[in-house]
Amino acid sequence: MSKDFSGKTALVTGAASGIGAACARALAERGAARLILVDVQGDVLEAMELDCETQIHAGSVADEALWDAIEAKGETIHVSVLNAGIAGDAAPVIQHSFDNWRKIMAVNLDGAFLSLRTAMRMAERGSAIVLTASVTGVKPEKTIAAYASSKAAVIQLAKVAAKEAAPHGVRVNAIAPGGVDTAIWDGAPFFEDLVAKHQGDRAGALAAMAAQATPMGRFATPEEIAGQILFLLSDHAIGITGSTLVSDGGFRL
């Protein structure tokens, strides 16, 4: 058994930054022959230097036509990282706008469903799929009803898909990260306030937040989460399906 992805075709959504970009780089480094990369930031995908063939699809994962175009190519997808997601605006339920709810659900849940459907349709026996959920889909927190609900639904979606795909030799799992040092924090009012309190030191603000939020006192890097995702995609996880790997530094405890 190996973590080698030589000769395989991999699908990565949300591939332009953060966990998705780290997964794309890791898959290329471990021998993937072709990467199908999906992100709204097509220019960033074009600029990525990866040591393998790439097929770029610039657009929203919530656009069914994008997935129709990928399926029309008729190729086998051996491993899939369904990672695209947005945080949206935070607000208590009674103040939460329906527009924000729908915006988050469109990307995080509709996009997860559409990308998963395509990944399963284009899989073969031995293929593996990982969906990026969140620890907030497991542990409730105030002001993020839409985001947390979308990620809880992704966890259940992965379980249902795993049960359907298992007889065909296809594995489906989810990963539920806690805090990760990605751009998802940037622009959030509470985080911008924290950065301001640290005289513009983003790294210091993130470290302070992690020290307060997690027993381990640190947030993960995108590369660390990518390594865990590649484990779930690899033959080392051949008996694992329908599971959710919570990687949160103990946040949920």
DRENTORKE-765784 format. One line per field, with one value per residue: residue in one letter; y, z, x of N, C-alpha, C, O in turn; residue number from 1. Coordinates in steps of 0.1 Angstrom, whole numbers, plus 5000, padded with zeros to 4 digits. Each point is the difference from the previous one (the first is absolute). Example, Ala and Ser with C-alpha at 12.3 -4.5 7.8 and 13.67 -1.06 7.14 Angstrom:
BEGIN
rest <- c(A/S)
nyy <- c(4943/5011)
nzz <- c(5078/4986)
nxx <- c(5132/4986)
cayy <- c(5012/5011)
cazz <- c(5000/5000)
caxx <- c(4991/5009)
cyy <- c(5012/5011)
czz <- c(5000/5008)
cxx <- c(5009/4992)
oyy <- c(5000/5011)
ozz <- c(5007/5001)
oxx <- c(5010/5005)
nr <- c(1/2)
REM end
This chain:
BEGIN
rest <- c(M/S/K/D/F/S/G/K/T/A/L/V/T/G/A/A/S/G/I/G/A/A/C/A/R/A/L/A/E/R/G/A/A/R/L/I/L/V/D/V/Q/G/D/V/L/E/A/M/E/L/D/C/E/T/Q/I/H/A/G/S/V/A/D/E/A/L/W/D/A/I/E/A/K/G/E/T/I/H/V/S/V/L/N/A/G/I/A/G/D/A/A/P/V/I/Q/H/S/F/D/N/W/R/K/I/M/A/V/N/L/D/G/A/F/L/S/L/R/T/A/M/R/M/A/E/R/G/S/A/I/V/L/T/A/S/V/T/G/V/K/P/E/K/T/I/A/A/Y/A/S/S/K/A/A/V/I/Q/L/A/K/V/A/A/K/E/A/A/P/H/G/V/R/V/N/A/I/A/P/G/G/V/D/T/A/I/W/D/G/A/P/F/F/E/D/L/V/A/K/H/Q/G/D/R/A/G/A/L/A/A/M/A/A/Q/A/T/P/M/G/R/F/A/T/P/E/E/I/A/G/Q/I/L/F/L/L/S/D/H/A/I/G/I/T/G/S/T/L/V/S/D/G/G/F/R/L)
nyy <- c(4988/5010/5012/4980/5020/4987/5018/5009/4991/5020/4992/5019/4995/5017/4996/5014/4988/5012/4997/5016/5021/5004/5004/5021/5016/5001/5010/5022/5011/5000/5018/5015/4984/4995/5021/4990/5016/4997/5015/5008/4989/5007/5021/5000/4997/5017/5012/4989/5002/4993/4989/5016/4981/5018/4994/5016/4999/5014/4997/5007/4999/5022/5001/5001/5022/5012/4999/5015/5021/5005/5005/5022/5009/5001/5019/4986/4997/5005/5021/4996/5019/4989/5012/4996/5020/5001/5018/5011/5005/5013/4981/5017/4982/5006/4994/4979/5009/5007/5022/5011/5003/5015/5020/5005/5006/5022/5016/5010/5012/5021/5018/5004/5011/5023/5012/5004/5015/5021/5011/5006/5020/5016/4995/4996/4980/5003/5002/5020/4997/5020/4994/5019/4988/4991/5009/5016/4987/5007/5016/4994/5011/5012/5006/4980/5013/5021/5015/5011/5017/5020/5012/5012/5019/5017/5010/5015/5021/5011/5009/5020/5020/5008/5010/5022/5015/5001/5002/5022/4995/5007/5010/4997/5016/4999/5021/4994/5012/4999/5005/5015/4993/5008/4997/4978/4998/4995/5018/4982/5005/4981/4991/5007/4993/4979/4998/5005/4983/4989/5018/4992/4998/5000/5003/5022/5012/4998/5011/5021/5005/5000/5018/5016/5001/5004/4981/4995/5010/4984/5016/4992/4984/5018/5010/5014/5020/5016/5009/5017/5020/5011/5009/5020/5016/5003/4992/5019/5011/4985/5001/5015/4995/5018/5001/5001/5007/4991/5017/4992/4983/4986/5008/4981/5001)
nzz <- c(5000/4987/5006/4993/4993/5005/4987/5021/4998/4999/5015/4988/5018/4987/4978/5001/5013/5013/5012/4994/5007/5020/5000/4995/5015/5017/4995/5000/5020/5003/4988/5015/4993/5014/4993/5013/4986/5022/4983/5020/5015/4985/5005/5016/4994/4992/5017/5002/5017/4982/5017/4991/4992/4986/5017/4984/5022/4982/5023/4995/5021/5004/4991/5001/4996/5019/5014/4996/5006/5021/5007/4995/5018/5015/5009/4997/5014/4997/4993/5019/4989/5015/4987/4980/5002/5009/5002/4982/4996/5012/5006/5015/5012/5022/5002/5006/4990/4993/5000/5020/5009/4991/5009/5021/5004/4995/5014/5018/4995/4997/5010/5022/5004/4997/5017/5017/4998/5000/5019/5009/4994/5012/5016/5013/4989/5020/4988/4996/5018/4992/5017/4988/5018/5016/5008/4985/4987/5010/4994/5014/4981/5018/4997/5009/5006/4993/5010/5019/4997/4994/5017/5011/4990/5003/5020/5003/4994/5015/5017/4997/4999/5021/5010/4994/5012/5020/4999/5002/5022/5004/4999/5018/4995/5022/4991/5020/4981/5010/5020/4985/5000/5004/4977/5005/5006/4983/5012/5008/4998/5002/4979/4988/5008/4993/4980/4998/5007/4980/5004/5000/5022/4978/4993/5000/4982/4981/4999/4995/4978/4987/5002/4988/4978/4998/5002/4979/5003/4991/4987/4991/4995/4987/5005/5017/4997/4992/5015/5012/4992/5001/5020/5005/4993/5019/4989/5002/4982/4995/5020/4990/5013/4987/4992/5023/4982/5020/4986/5020/4997/4991/4979/4988/5003)
nxx <- c(5008/4984/5018/5007/5008/5017/5006/5004/4980/5010/4985/5003/4988/4992/4999/4982/4986/5014/4981/4985/5002/4992/4977/4992/5002/4985/4980/4999/4997/4978/5006/4991/4986/4984/5004/4986/5007/4995/4995/4992/5013/4984/4994/4984/4979/4989/4992/4980/5015/4989/5008/4986/4994/4999/4986/5003/4995/5000/5002/4979/5008/4998/5021/4977/4995/5001/4983/4985/5005/4996/4980/4995/5010/4984/5007/5017/4982/5021/5008/4989/5006/4986/5013/4993/5011/4979/5012/5008/4978/5014/4988/4995/4997/5001/5021/4995/5017/4980/4999/4998/4980/4987/5003/4992/4979/4996/5008/4992/4982/4992/5011/4993/4981/4999/5009/4986/4984/5007/5002/4980/4992/5011/4984/5018/4996/4992/4981/5011/4986/5008/4987/5001/5006/4988/5019/5003/5014/5019/5015/4983/4995/5007/4978/5000/4984/5003/5013/4993/4985/5008/5008/4985/4994/5014/4998/4983/5005/5013/4989/4989/5011/5005/4983/4998/5013/4991/4978/5001/4997/4979/5021/4987/5014/4999/5001/5007/5004/5020/5008/4992/5021/4979/5000/5000/5022/5014/5005/5011/4978/4989/4996/4982/4980/4993/4991/4978/4986/4997/4986/4979/5002/5003/5021/5007/4994/5012/5020/4998/4998/5019/5013/4991/5007/5022/4988/4992/4980/4988/5008/4981/5015/5002/5019/4998/4992/5014/5013/4990/5002/5020/5002/4990/5015/5012/5018/5012/4992/5016/5011/5013/4983/4997/5021/4999/5012/4998/4998/4998/5014/4985/5002/5003/5023)
cayy <- c(5012/5012/5013/5004/5003/4999/4996/5002/5013/5005/5012/5008/5012/5010/4997/5011/5004/4992/4986/4995/5002/4991/4986/4999/4999/4987/4989/5001/4995/4985/4993/5001/5003/5011/5007/5008/5011/5008/5011/5013/5008/4993/5006/4994/4986/5001/5004/4990/4992/4986/4991/4990/5005/5006/5004/5011/5004/5012/5002/4996/4986/4999/5001/4987/4999/4997/4985/4994/5001/4990/4986/4998/4996/4985/4993/4994/5008/4990/5005/5013/5009/5010/5009/5014/5004/5014/5003/5009/5010/4994/5008/4991/4995/5009/5011/4994/5002/4988/5001/4994/4986/4994/5002/4989/4987/4997/4995/4990/4988/4997/4997/4987/4990/4999/4995/4986/4993/4998/4991/4986/4995/4998/4992/4986/4992/5005/5015/5005/5014/5006/5013/5008/5006/5009/4997/5007/4991/4990/5007/5013/5013/5011/5009/4994/4990/4996/4993/4987/4991/4995/4990/4988/4993/4994/4987/4990/4997/4990/4987/4994/4996/4989/4988/4997/4997/4989/4988/5002/5001/5014/5004/5014/5004/5014/5005/5011/5008/5011/5012/4998/5013/5002/5013/5000/5009/5014/5007/4998/5012/4997/4997/5012/5007/4994/5004/5014/5000/4995/5009/4995/4987/4990/4987/5001/4999/4986/4993/5003/4994/4985/4997/5001/4992/4986/4995/4999/5013/5004/4996/4992/5006/4993/4988/4990/4995/4993/4987/4991/4997/4991/4988/4994/4996/4990/4986/4998/5001/4992/4995/5012/5007/5005/5006/5014/5003/5014/5005/5013/5004/4998/5010/4995/4994)
cazz <- c(5000/4998/4998/4987/4991/4987/4989/5003/4998/5012/5000/5012/5000/5009/4998/4998/5012/5012/5000/4987/4994/5007/4995/4986/5000/5005/4990/4989/5005/5002/4987/4992/4986/4995/5010/4996/5011/4999/5010/4993/4997/4989/4998/5009/4996/4988/5004/5008/4993/5005/4992/4994/4992/5007/4993/5009/4998/5008/5002/5013/5001/5000/4986/4995/4986/5001/5002/4987/4991/5005/4997/4986/4995/5001/5005/5014/5011/5010/5013/5000/5012/4998/5010/4998/5011/5004/5014/5001/5011/5013/5007/5007/4992/4998/4992/4988/4988/4992/4989/5004/5001/4987/4994/5006/4996/4986/4998/5009/5000/4986/4994/5004/4993/4986/4998/5004/4990/4989/5005/5001/4987/4992/5007/4997/5012/5006/5001/5014/5000/5013/5001/5011/5009/5010/5014/5004/4997/5011/5012/4997/5005/4997/4989/4988/4998/4986/4997/5007/4995/4987/5002/5006/4989/4992/5007/4998/4986/4998/5006/4991/4988/5003/5001/4986/4991/5005/4991/4987/5003/5001/5014/5002/5013/5002/5010/5007/5007/5009/4994/4991/4996/4987/4998/5004/5012/4996/4997/5011/5009/5012/4998/4997/5013/5007/4993/5004/5014/4999/4992/4986/5000/4997/5005/5014/5002/4998/5011/5012/4999/5002/5014/5008/4996/4999/5010/4995/4999/4986/4988/4990/4987/4989/4996/5009/4997/4987/5003/5005/4988/4992/5007/4998/4986/4997/5003/5015/5006/4992/5007/5006/4992/5008/5013/5000/5008/5007/5002/5006/5011/5012/5002/5003/5013)
caxx <- c(4992/5008/4994/5004/4988/5006/4991/4986/4993/4994/4992/5001/4992/5005/5014/5008/5006/4997/5000/4999/5013/5009/4997/5004/5015/5004/4997/5010/5013/5000/4999/4987/5002/4991/4992/4988/5000/4988/5000/4996/5012/5007/5013/5009/5002/5009/5014/5006/5010/4999/5008/4992/4990/4989/4988/4995/4986/4997/4986/4995/4996/4986/4995/4999/5006/5015/5001/4996/5012/5010/4995/5000/5013/4999/5012/4999/5007/5004/4999/4993/5000/4989/5005/4995/4990/5001/4996/4988/5000/4995/4990/4991/4989/4989/5005/5006/4992/4998/5009/5013/4997/4999/5014/5009/4995/5003/5014/5005/4992/4997/5013/5005/4992/5003/5013/5000/4993/5009/5011/4995/4997/5012/5009/5001/5004/5012/5001/4997/4995/5000/4993/5004/4989/5005/4997/4988/4989/4999/4998/4993/5005/4990/5001/5003/4990/5000/5012/5000/4990/5005/5011/4993/4993/5011/5004/4990/5001/5011/4996/4990/5007/5009/4992/4996/5012/5008/4999/5007/5014/5004/4999/4997/5002/5000/5009/4994/5011/4997/5007/5011/5006/4997/4994/4986/4999/5002/4988/4990/5002/5006/5014/5006/5001/5011/5013/5003/5005/5013/5007/5002/5007/4990/5005/4998/4985/4996/5005/4993/4987/5002/5003/4988/4989/5003/5009/5014/5005/5005/4992/5007/5004/4994/5008/4997/4987/5002/5006/4990/4991/5006/4999/4987/4999/5010/4998/5001/4987/4992/4988/4993/4990/4989/5006/5004/5012/5000/5014/4996/5008/4992/4991/4987/4999)
cyy <- c(5013/5013/5005/5001/5000/4996/5003/5014/5004/5012/5008/5013/5010/4999/5012/5005/4990/4986/4994/5001/4991/4986/4999/4999/4987/4988/5000/4995/4985/4993/5000/5004/5012/5005/5007/5010/5009/5011/5012/5008/4993/5005/4994/4985/5000/5003/4989/4991/4986/4991/4988/5007/5006/5003/5010/5003/5012/5002/4995/4985/4998/5001/4986/4998/4997/4985/4992/5000/4990/4986/4997/4995/4984/4993/4995/5010/4990/5005/5014/5007/5011/5010/5014/5004/5015/5001/5008/5010/4993/5009/4990/4996/5011/5012/4996/5002/4987/5001/4994/4985/4993/5000/4989/4987/4996/4995/4988/4987/4996/4996/4986/4989/4999/4994/4985/4992/4997/4991/4986/4995/4997/4991/4986/4992/5004/5015/5004/5015/5005/5014/5008/5006/5010/4995/5006/4992/4989/5007/5014/5012/5011/5008/4994/4989/4995/4991/4987/4990/4994/4989/4988/4992/4993/4987/4989/4995/4990/4986/4993/4995/4988/4987/4996/4995/4987/4987/5001/5002/5015/5005/5015/5003/5016/5003/5012/5008/5010/5012/4997/5013/5002/5014/5001/5010/5015/5006/4998/5011/4996/4998/5013/5009/4994/5003/5014/5001/4996/5009/4995/4987/4989/4986/5001/4999/4986/4991/5002/4994/4985/4996/5000/4989/4985/4995/4998/5013/5005/4996/4992/5008/4993/4987/4989/4993/4992/4986/4990/4996/4990/4986/4993/4996/4988/4986/4998/5002/4992/4995/5011/5006/5004/5006/5015/5002/5014/5003/5014/5004/4998/5010/4995/4995/5009)
czz <- c(5000/5000/4986/4991/4985/4990/5002/4996/5012/4998/5013/4998/5011/5000/4999/5012/5011/4998/4986/4992/5005/4995/4986/5000/5005/4991/4989/5004/5001/4987/4992/4986/4995/5012/4993/5011/4997/5011/4992/4996/4989/4997/5009/4997/4988/5004/5009/4992/5006/4990/4995/4990/5008/4991/5009/4996/5010/5001/5013/5001/5001/4986/4994/4986/5001/5002/4988/4991/5004/4997/4986/4994/5002/5006/5014/5010/5011/5015/4999/5013/4998/5011/5000/5011/5003/5014/5001/5012/5013/5006/5007/4990/4997/4992/4987/4987/4992/4988/5004/5002/4987/4993/5005/4996/4985/4997/5008/4999/4985/4992/5004/4993/4985/4997/5004/4990/4988/5004/5000/4986/4992/5007/4994/5012/5005/5001/5014/4999/5014/4998/5012/5007/5010/5014/5004/4995/5011/5014/4997/5006/4996/4987/4986/4996/4985/4997/5007/4995/4987/5002/5007/4989/4991/5007/4998/4985/4997/5004/4990/4988/5002/5000/4986/4992/5004/4992/4987/5003/5001/5015/5000/5015/5001/5010/5006/5007/5010/4994/4992/4995/4985/4999/5004/5012/4995/4995/5011/5010/5013/4999/4997/5013/5007/4994/5004/5014/5000/4991/4986/4999/4998/5007/5016/5004/4999/5011/5013/5000/5002/5014/5009/4996/5001/5012/4996/4997/4986/4990/4990/4988/4989/4996/5009/4997/4986/5002/5006/4990/4991/5006/4997/4985/4996/5003/5015/5007/4993/5006/5006/4990/5009/5013/4998/5009/5005/5003/5005/5012/5013/5002/5004/5014/5011)
cxx <- c(5009/4992/5004/4988/5005/4989/4986/4995/4993/4992/5001/4991/5005/5016/5009/5008/4998/5002/5000/5013/5011/4998/5005/5015/5004/4998/5010/5013/5001/4996/4988/5003/4993/4992/4989/4997/4988/5001/4994/5012/5008/5014/5010/5004/5010/5015/5007/5010/5000/5006/4991/4990/4988/4989/4992/4985/4998/4985/4996/4996/4985/4993/4999/5006/5015/5002/4996/5012/5011/4996/5000/5013/5002/5012/4998/5007/5003/4999/4994/5001/4989/5000/4994/4990/5003/4995/4987/5000/4994/4990/4991/4988/4990/5003/5006/4991/4999/5009/5014/4999/5001/5014/5009/4996/5003/5014/5003/4992/4996/5012/5005/4992/5003/5014/5001/4993/5009/5011/4996/4997/5013/5010/5000/5003/5014/5002/4996/4997/5000/4993/5005/4988/5007/4997/4987/4988/4998/4997/4993/5007/4990/5004/5004/4991/5000/5012/5000/4990/5005/5011/4995/4994/5011/5004/4990/5000/5011/4996/4991/5007/5009/4992/4996/5011/5007/4999/5007/5015/5005/4998/4997/5001/5000/5012/4994/5011/4994/5006/5011/5004/4997/4994/4985/4998/4999/4986/4989/5002/5007/5015/5007/5002/5012/5014/5003/5005/5014/5009/5003/5007/4990/5004/4998/4986/4996/5005/4993/4986/5001/5003/4988/4989/5003/5009/5014/5007/5005/4989/5009/5005/4992/5007/4997/4987/5000/5006/4990/4990/5006/5001/4987/4998/5008/4996/5002/4987/4990/4987/4991/4990/4988/5004/5002/5012/4999/5014/4999/5009/4993/4989/4986/4999/4994)
oyy <- c(5000/4999/5012/4991/5006/4990/4997/5009/4993/5009/4994/5007/4996/5002/4998/5008/4991/4995/4990/4990/4994/4992/4989/4991/4994/4991/4990/4993/4994/4988/4993/5009/5007/4992/5008/4996/5005/4998/5001/5009/4994/4992/4998/4996/4992/4995/5001/4996/4998/5001/4988/5012/4994/5004/4996/5002/4998/5003/4995/4995/4989/5000/4994/4989/4993/4995/4990/4990/4994/4992/4988/4993/4994/4988/5005/5005/4994/4992/5008/4993/5009/4998/5008/4992/5005/4992/4998/5001/4991/5013/4988/5007/5001/5008/5008/4997/4992/4989/4993/4992/4990/4991/4993/4991/4989/4990/4990/4989/4989/4990/4993/4990/4988/4992/4992/4989/4989/4991/4991/4988/4991/4999/4996/5007/5000/5005/4992/5007/4993/5008/4994/5007/5008/4993/4996/5003/4993/4996/5008/5000/4998/5000/5007/4989/4988/4990/4989/4988/4988/4990/4989/4988/4989/4990/4989/4989/4991/4990/4988/4989/4991/4990/4988/4991/4995/4994/4990/5003/5002/4997/5008/4994/5006/4992/5008/4997/5004/5003/4991/5009/4997/5007/5011/5004/5008/4994/5008/5002/5008/5003/5002/5006/5008/5003/5004/5008/5003/4995/5002/4996/4995/4994/4989/4994/4995/4991/4991/4995/4994/4990/4993/4995/4992/5007/5002/5001/5009/4991/5000/5011/4989/4990/4988/4988/4990/4990/4988/4989/4990/4990/4988/4990/4994/4998/4989/4995/5003/4998/4997/5005/4993/5002/5005/4997/5010/4994/5010/5010/5007/5001/5007/4997/4997)
ozz <- c(5006/4997/4998/5000/4992/5002/4991/4999/5006/4991/5011/4991/5010/5010/5000/4999/4999/4994/4997/4994/4993/4998/4996/4992/4994/4998/4995/4993/5000/5001/4990/4997/4992/5008/4991/5011/4989/5012/4988/4991/5003/4997/4997/5001/4999/4994/5002/4989/5011/4988/5002/5000/5010/4988/5011/4988/5012/4990/5008/4990/4998/4999/4997/4996/4991/4994/4997/4993/4992/4995/4996/4990/4994/4998/5007/4997/5006/5009/4991/5011/4992/5011/5009/5003/4997/5005/5008/5006/4999/5000/4997/4991/4989/4995/4992/5000/5000/4995/4992/4997/4999/4993/4993/4996/4997/4993/4995/5002/4996/4992/4991/4996/4996/4991/4993/4997/4995/4992/4996/4997/4991/4996/4992/5011/4992/5007/5008/4991/5010/4992/5010/4994/4996/5002/5009/5004/4999/5008/4992/5011/4990/4997/4990/4995/4998/4994/4994/4999/4997/4993/4998/5000/4995/4993/4997/4997/4992/4994/4998/4995/4991/4995/4997/4991/4992/4997/4994/4990/4998/5006/4992/5008/4990/5008/4993/5012/4999/4988/5003/4998/4992/5010/5000/5001/5007/4993/5000/5005/5005/5009/5004/5001/5007/5007/5003/5002/5010/4994/4994/4988/5010/5006/5006/5011/5009/5005/5008/5010/5007/5005/5009/5009/5001/5003/5008/4998/4999/5002/5001/4998/5002/4996/4996/5000/4999/4994/4996/4999/4996/4993/4997/4998/4990/5007/5005/5011/4999/4994/5007/4990/5010/5009/4989/5012/4993/5008/4993/5006/5010/5011/5008/5004/5012)
oxx <- c(5011/4988/4998/4991/4993/4993/4992/5008/4992/5004/5000/5003/5006/5006/5013/5009/4993/5010/5007/5004/5008/5010/5006/5005/5009/5008/5004/5007/5010/4995/4999/5008/5004/4995/5002/4996/4997/5002/5002/4998/5011/5008/5012/5011/5009/5009/5012/4997/5005/4999/5003/4999/4996/5002/4996/4997/4999/4993/5008/4995/4995/4988/5011/5005/5005/5009/5005/5002/5006/5008/5003/5001/5008/5001/4991/5011/4991/4996/5003/4998/5003/4994/5001/4991/5011/4992/4991/5011/4992/5001/4999/4997/4995/4992/5005/4989/5009/5005/5006/5009/5007/5004/5007/5008/5003/5001/5005/5005/5002/5000/5006/5006/5002/5001/5007/5005/5000/5004/5008/5002/5000/5012/4992/5003/5009/5009/4994/5005/4997/5003/5002/4992/5008/4989/4993/4988/4990/4992/5006/5005/4993/5012/5002/5003/4999/4999/5004/5003/4998/5000/5005/5000/4997/5003/5004/4997/4998/5004/5001/4998/5001/5005/4999/4999/5008/5010/5003/5007/5012/4990/5005/4994/5000/5004/4994/5002/4989/4999/5009/4992/5009/4997/4994/4988/4994/4993/4990/5011/5008/5008/5012/5011/5008/5009/5012/5009/5008/5010/5010/5002/4995/4992/4996/4997/4992/4993/4998/4995/4992/4995/5000/4993/4991/5009/5010/5012/5008/4992/5012/4994/4996/4994/5000/4998/4994/4996/5001/4995/4993/4999/4999/4992/4998/4989/4995/4998/4988/4990/4991/5004/4997/4992/5002/4999/5001/5007/5001/4997/5004/4995/4993/4988/4999)
nr <- c(1/2/3/4/5/6/7/8/9/10/11/12/13/14/15/16/17/18/19/20/21/22/23/24/25/26/27/28/29/30/31/32/33/34/35/36/37/38/39/40/41/42/43/44/45/46/47/48/49/50/51/52/53/54/55/56/57/58/59/60/61/62/63/64/65/66/67/68/69/70/71/72/73/74/75/76/77/78/79/80/81/82/83/84/85/86/87/88/89/90/91/92/93/94/95/96/97/98/99/100/101/102/103/104/105/106/107/108/109/110/111/112/113/114/115/116/117/118/119/120/121/122/123/124/125/126/127/128/129/130/131/132/133/134/135/136/137/138/139/140/141/142/143/144/145/146/147/148/149/150/151/152/153/154/155/156/157/158/159/160/161/162/163/164/165/166/167/168/169/170/171/172/173/174/175/176/177/178/179/180/181/182/183/184/185/186/187/188/189/190/191/192/193/194/195/196/197/198/199/200/201/202/203/204/205/206/207/208/209/210/211/212/213/214/215/216/217/218/219/220/221/222/223/224/225/226/227/228/229/230/231/232/233/234/235/236/237/238/239/240/241/242/243/244/245/246/247/248/249/250/251/252/253)
REM end
